[in-house]
Amino acid sequence: MQCFLQYLGKYAFMKRATRFWKVPWQTNPNLLNKWHLKFACAYLNTQESSPSGTPLKRLQDG
């Protein structure tokens, strides 16, 4: 279930991100994979944790 949630989270995030940012992702797919995997995991971690009010700190630490 955790893997499915991570996949769903990063898929939804990339759908939103590509809608707003017109960046040629195809130029470096490796960089894209590393970036959105890391970001999706950090985002999911903030959703699962108690609302402490420090989501940015968690993202920076990741």
C-alpha atoms as one frame of an Amber mdcrd trajectory, in Angstrom:
protein
   0.000   0.000   0.000   2.863   2.395   0.811   4.407   1.915  -2.637   1.059
   2.594  -4.278   0.598   5.789  -2.290   4.091   6.962  -3.221   3.414   6.259
  -6.900   0.059   8.011  -6.759   1.560  11.015  -4.977   4.420  11.533  -7.405
   2.138  10.982 -10.409  -0.352  13.564  -9.176   2.451  15.999  -8.342   4.059
  15.676 -11.772   0.687  16.160 -13.471   0.285  19.438 -11.586   3.900  20.527
 -12.033   4.010  19.977 -15.788   0.802  21.946 -16.161   2.451  25.077 -14.744
   6.125  24.694 -15.597   6.960  24.399 -19.280  10.314  22.653 -18.965  11.717
  20.145 -21.497  11.773  17.153 -19.136  13.048  14.896 -21.925  16.448  16.592
 -21.909  17.483  14.826 -18.700  15.114  12.043 -17.584  17.559  10.812 -14.922
  17.570  14.181 -13.192  13.789  14.346 -13.405  13.380  10.906 -11.843  15.683
  11.694  -8.921  14.051  15.065  -8.353  10.412  14.045  -8.383  11.004  10.831
  -6.414  12.744  12.793  -3.671  10.148  15.533  -3.674   7.191  13.122  -3.681
   8.636  11.181  -0.739   9.251  14.374   1.215   5.733  15.577   0.428   4.190
  12.287   1.548   6.235  12.394   4.753   4.764  15.793   5.589   1.244  14.498
   4.938   1.702  11.481   7.198   3.290  13.398  10.072   1.375  15.383  12.655
   0.674  18.994  11.625   3.671  20.600  13.286   3.745  23.592  10.949   7.235
  22.855   9.564   6.744  21.207   6.149   9.462  23.340   4.554  12.055  22.214
   7.085  11.239  18.562   6.354  11.627  19.164   2.627  14.987  20.875   3.094
  16.294  18.102   5.345  15.357  15.446   2.777
